[in-house]
Amino acid sequence: MLQIKLFSYLVVVLIAVGCSKDEQIYKKEVFVRTDTDANTLQSPMIQMAQKYPKDVFIEGRGSSKRVALTFDDGPSLNSLIVSDILKEQNAKATFFLIGSQLLKYPDIARYLQEEGHELGNHSLNHDHAGGWSVDDFWSRSTGETQNIFNKTFNQIPVLFRPPFGEISEEQIVFLKAKGIKTIFWSIDTKDWNTSVMDEKKLGEIVEEHLHNEAIILMHDSGVNRQYMVAALPEIINYIKSKGFELVTVSELLN
């Protein structure tokens, strides 16, 4: 069972759980973590993490004071800014890259790797692929992105984050057979929602919901990322001030 900690978070869950294309479950819920899991069992994301504890993660499985910062949708020019901030803070992170972006900015992706950051697969075009067949999911998106990684780095990632958190159980099992872990998050900063978010609010979300072995979701590509960039140094400072170490996702899981 997933270790339950005392914290709460708001997360948009878009995940299909062992259903057909027509029966997929898309939920938007407020989840409150308590000492029991009564309030979490309605979350398909958490259900999958419980069912496949070695292959699906929303957080680490232990209780160490470590946290993984993750950045989605790159590489982009913003990735360089994020990397500079991380370097100044002596921190490592995990970047989930979109295949089409990797084709545009391979040198930026190589730089991220050279700086010691971890790279993961985030689909070919930020695809809504939860309703796709496994064959299409692999050939049209995830597998094609693996090929792009292989051509760029001569290696392939072992972590996959589904865009929008949207993935079917069949797809999870398929990735599992290939040795690829599905990575969600336990804290969503909502930095993508610039209509309501600003630098102060981003920091408050992390401060309110920070917990042991958290996986924090942020974005280093897309429009209006200035709030994330402005908030990031203080977010890192706060995390460190609470005695947490910043690590990559793989380091957290190991």
Buried (B, 14 or more C-beta within 10 A) or exposed (E): EBEBBEBEBBBBBBBBBBBEEEEBBBBEBEBEBEEEBEBBEEBBBBBBBBBBEEBBBBBBBEEEEBBBBBBBBBBBEBBBBBBEBBEEBEBBBBBBBBBBBBBEBBEBBBBBBEBEBBBBBBBBBBBBBBBBBBEBBBEBBBBBBBEBBEEBBEEBBBBBBBBBBBBBBBBBBBBBEEEBBBBBBBBBBBBBEBEEBBBEBBBEBBEEBBBBBBBBBBBBBBEEBEBBBBBBBBBBEBBBEEEBBBBBBBBBBE
